[in-house]
Amino acid sequence: MKTNPDKLKNVNKIYREVGPYLGLGMQLAITVTVMVFIGIWLDEKFELSPVLTIVFSMFGIFAGMYNFIKSVIKSGK
């Protein structure tokens, strides 16, 4: 089976264009998840049941979205 070199060049070009965006969703999800677990751990430690979980999850959402938007703007230049 022969592969067409022009077709491979097109695939490589697509991967180069899409590559920077592939990990952004995972990075956003990991940031939020880590912050929620930190909030849960601190709630158990200081016995402030839902307060720190909510605060840290909101912080994780804002930090993750900020990083996501910053990365999209940076890679768009």
N, C-alpha and C positions, 0 to 999 in steps of 0.2 A: 504494500500500500504506500503510495507516494503522498507526501504532504506538499501543499502549495506554499512556496515561500512568501508570496504576497498575503495569503490568508494568515500565516503566522505573524507577519508584521502588523496586520490589523489587530490581531488578538493582543499582541504585546502593547500596542498603542492604547488599546482600551484598558488593559490592566494598569498601565502607567497613569492614565487619567483617573481611574476609579480607586486606585490603591490607597491614597491618603484618607479616603472616606470610609474604608471598610472597617476600621477599628473604632470609629467614633461612637457608634451605638453601644458597643460592648464597654467602652470606657465610661460612658454615661451611666450605664446600668451598674457597673462595679462601684463607681463613686457613690451612688445613692445607697446601694446595699451595704457598703462598708460603714457609711455614716449611720445608717439605721442600727446596725449591730453595735456600733460604739454607743449610741443612745440607749439601747437596751442594756448594755453592760453597765453604763453609768447609772441608769435607773435602778438596777439591782444593787449597785454598790451604795448609793445614797438614799435608797428607798423613796424615790420621787416618781412612782410608777409611770404614768404616760408622759410626763412633762419633758424630760430630756430626750426621749425617743422622738417626740414630735419636733422638738427644736433641732435636733441633729438631722432628722430626715429632711426637714425644710432646708437646712443649710446644705445638705448633700444635693438636693434638687437644684438649688440656686448655683452652687459651685459647679455641678456637672453641666448645667445649661450654659453657664458662663464659659467654661472650657470648651464646650461643644461649639458655641457660636464663634468664639475666638479662633478655634482651629479651622472652621469653615471659611471665615473671612481671610485668615492667613493663607490658606491653600488656594483661595480664589484669586490671589494677586499674582 
